[in-house]
Amino acid sequence: MSHTTYNQDEGWFFSTNNAQDQAIRFGLTSNLGNEPFMSNPLPISNSTFTNIVATFDGSDIRIYGNGSLFESIEYNGTYVPTQNLPIHVGVASYCSECTKFQGIVDDVRFYDKALSPTEISQIYNDNELISDSDDLVGHWTFDNTLNDSSIFKNNGRMLTMVSSMVTSPDGKIFISEKNTGKIRILQNDILLNRPFAVIDDLDVNWETGLLGLAIDPEFENNHFVYVYYSTYDDNGKPINQVVRFTEKDNLAFNETVIFDNIPSNAAFHAGGALAMGPDDKLYISIGDARSSIYSQNKDILVGKILRINKDGTIPSDNPFPNSPVYTMGHRNIFGIAFDEKNDIGVFSENGDALFDEINVIKKGGNYGFPNLQPENLHWSVSNSTVDIKPLRTYYYSIAPTQTIYYTGEHFPSLKDTFLVATYTGDIYSIKIDNITKKISSQITTHNDPETIVSEKYIQVNNYPFESIIGLTQTPSGDIYYGGYHIYRLDSVIEDDPDQILYSIQVDYPDNIAIDNVFAGYQKYVGVDIQNNAVKKLDNSSNNYSLFKIKIPKSLLSDVTNVNATVASPLNGENTYDITDYLLDNSSPKYNELSIPVPNDSMVTNIRINGQDSSSDNEDDSSSDNEDDSSSDNEDDSSSDNEDDSSSDNEDDSSSDNEDDSSNME
């Protein structure tokens, strides 16, 4: 339960240390920059309810368990209550995805006073409301209602996650609610009260539930809507399946299962993206169901993109005879989209902690997971000619979700680009060339990253933070997106965007590895190097390994000096200037350096300083190195920052019931 800001300088919160703890802590913030004042963990039961009371009288914090004082803490901070955020139960008030709680919260009361020990004991023993009603400023029983029974009527709302959004030719936006099983319709910016459909036999877990939606290209004639969701077979075994509904007057009829018995592990990596291709076929993403070894087995459906006819039959021109499998070697895919004019298909794939991907769909393609392109490793580790390399990777996870191809006129700078929503709360616009990118073209052994023409990073900046799961465009060119609410993108700052991503080429021998590359614009470039074969220095010529780096002058125009911090087994850590580096700045575009790295070091941190390095500010670092030494690409893989776009919150896509949806606001 939370009423605090992201920086925890206002308000208060209840929290747990981690998901395994059977204990609750109470925290009170201070606006002096101090850490929050935290109670010790109060043990709670996993079989019965624990009555918890926290009070603050301006000088002392007290926390009680089952009517008895557990701890008293003197408060030496300066308290400021949070004014601009709702109270959240189940997650943090500043974020719909942060510090989730697994458990049951019941009967919450707020008082406009610090209760006395006698009153607290009375609450626990007699369950009576204390003092006159003016002191009770909020009371939520959670008995089949989120309403506040106090006189102030601070009624709550249930927030539930959107999993997909699609728009029909007549402008209706269909919205799937992952955990409730409801498919809602947003029409003329009004969320209709009656759901289009409700999936009753839903299997809901972390990544399972009601997932993907697709609209038939001939919707105006047949009114077909396709749905991917998790359920159970007749024996109670978890599976995923695709059904088709017929829409009439905003309601679903003629439910038809067109593809079932898709493997599921009942919790993770269910995939679920649906998209109609320019070939009038339905494309379906299937996650690896945490059985990644089968992603390389074309006879087992996990870790695949399927291609089927509208009635669920198998197209005769699929790459594998009598098989729905179209591509293989996948981990988990939430987004598939098509540029119908140029016959290009793209999918976004989630890595583990590192290297999310944007890929081009190739008929019969093998995308390498898990053995040719293992998770958390760059695709360049694969020396195979079998697997298709990604169009784009992201070193740090952006967690891509739904993907669309934008054809509207409302946002000219986004027109004819693939838009990728992210769980991290922003949108990427990716423009690629159409040479050899057709989904039916011959498979190439290597798709070079330079085939991206441009990438724009649209900072949405919702606060409280909200992931973007669903993304769609309307016939009029409007863009709608959603996580726990539905938003419409109103404007994008398109003039003079800032470049925030730069391509840095590095070249190094096998005995060292690059852990990280980072930069401060026109100030420095830093490289963290790990030595895989530490050697004792002698007088031989192999005391140093030569590390080469090629830096765009648009990122670092001048190089003034290079220094290193070295950690070695014998000499510990020391920092010194490197004087024997070689600099070639003859190119108008690049500074190229050759830098010696001592072979007796375990870790070497190289810092290449520019003219402004004296005014270091680590916060403005802006460069991620996605590529490694094997690339011959000399172009900037630049990304334009569209700055922060503004948006209006149109409607809450949440339902008013107490189903198994996620959180309450």
Secondary structure, DSSP 8 states (H G I E B T S, - for coil): -EEE-TTS-SEEEEE-SSTT--EEEEEE--TTS---EE---EE--SSS---EEEEE-SSEEEEEETTEEEEEEE--S------SS--BBSS-TTBTTSS---S----EEEESS---HHHHHHHHHH----S-TTTEEEEE--SS-----STT-----EE--EEEEEE-TTS-EEEEETTT-EEEEEETTEE-SS-SEE-SS---SSS-SEEEEEE-TTHHHH-EEEEEEEEE-TTS-EEEEEEEEEEETTEEEEEEEEEEEEE--SSS-----EEE-TTS-EEEEE--TT-GGGGG-TTS-TTEEEEE-TTS---TTSSSTT--EEEE--S-EEEEEEETTTTEEEEEE--SSEEEEEEE--TT-B--TTTTS-TTS-GGG---SSS---SEEEEE---EEEEEEE--SSSGGGTTEEEEEETTS-EEEEEE--TT-BTTS---S---GGGEEEEEEEE---SSB----EEEE-TTS-EEEESSSEEEEEE---SS-EEEE---EEE--TTEEEEEEEEETTTEEEEEEEESS-----SSTTSEEEEEEEEETTT-----EEEEEEEETTTEEEEEEE-S-EEE--SSSEEEEEEEEETT-SEEEEEEE-TTGGG--GGGB-------TT----S---EEEEEE-EEEEEE----SS-SS-SEE-
